Amino acid sequence: MSRPHTTLRSPAVIAHRGASGYLPEHTREAKVLAHGQGADYLEQDVVATRDGHLVVFHDLHLDDVTDVATKFPERRRPDGRHYVIDFDLEELLSLRVVERRAPGTGRSAYPERFTDESVAFRIVPLDEELRLIRELNRTTGRTTGIYPELKAPQFHRRHGVDLARSLLETLARHGFTEPDDPVIVQCFDAVELARCRRELGTRVRLAQLVDTDAPPDAYSPRTLAAVAAYADVLAPPWTALIEATTESPRSRPEIAASVEEARKAGLELHPFTFRKETVPECFESFEAQLEFFFAEIGVSALFCDQPDIAVRVRDALTARGSGGPETPDKGRGG
């Protein structure tokens, strides 16, 4: 089942887990801030609870971003972790969400980010987040879209949950059913993402995520043609779209062949994840990195932890008339 590919009207900024460079990821506060900073899409990683609710949470386990080990020490599995699927929604809402810690260390993964763990951030049910965004759009007059990710659908299936079906039904209840609706569903699992189109019959846009350690043939014409038969977007790590030059680590990178191959297949490019803390040596600043991907590679959208900076860079380029090859229309995306 192939379908025509729509194109975003200008380079869009996707707030990666909200404004996660400033506030703990996937909290209500991080989403409100990202909306206020002008993000075109707010990302929701989606996992299921034991009692069948969907919540916005990145990991399958709770340990790195909550106080679960203190409140429910007896609920850890043999691997030492506490899993979302082992808790009811009411239990999850009692947890305090904190800035992400480096696994197994107890130390912040990004020490310069939000550090006060006494502030009461909470896990957010997906239904509540969708209502929140709808009301923010209504009261501000903006149209900020949503970008939910199916997290580990096969893991959920082993626990008796059809995550894809549940997510698509939830989106439909909130009015997200058509290709032009401001929603893009993403997933690393190609089989499950194709199932969303072919078996579950969704018409919303789909984005095929690509692992950072994917083999080179992930960007071959044959693979990308197969992806384009069910998806609208290729969402790779940004590193897959550039190649280092042989001159020096600080030399401007070359654009990788994967960019042209994706375009030939008719796929938009939405690379992840841009953070001001992880700018490579080949760019003199975070702004320079963003400008390269917007203007020189011409991506249709990108995932960013600091959406305000990406919006500022994008808007400055748009004002100069330099939106990149994938963005002929200068209207706002989403």
ABEGO torsion letter per residue (X at the ends): XBBBBBBBABBBBBBBGEBAAABBBGBAAAAAAAAAAGBABBBBBBBBBAAGBBBBBABABAAAABAAAAABAAABBAAGBBBAAABBAAAAAABBBBBBBBBGAGBBABAABBABAABBBBBBBAAAAAAAAAAAAAAAGBBBBBBBBBBGAAAAAAAGBBAAAAAAAAAAAAGBABAABBBBBBBABAAAAAAAAAAAGBABBBBBBBBAABBAAAABAAAAAAAAAABABBBBBAAAABBBBAABAABBBBBBAAAAAAAAAGBBBBBOBBBAAABBAABABAAAAAAAAAAAAGBABBBBABAAAAAAAAAAAAAAGBAEAABABABBBX
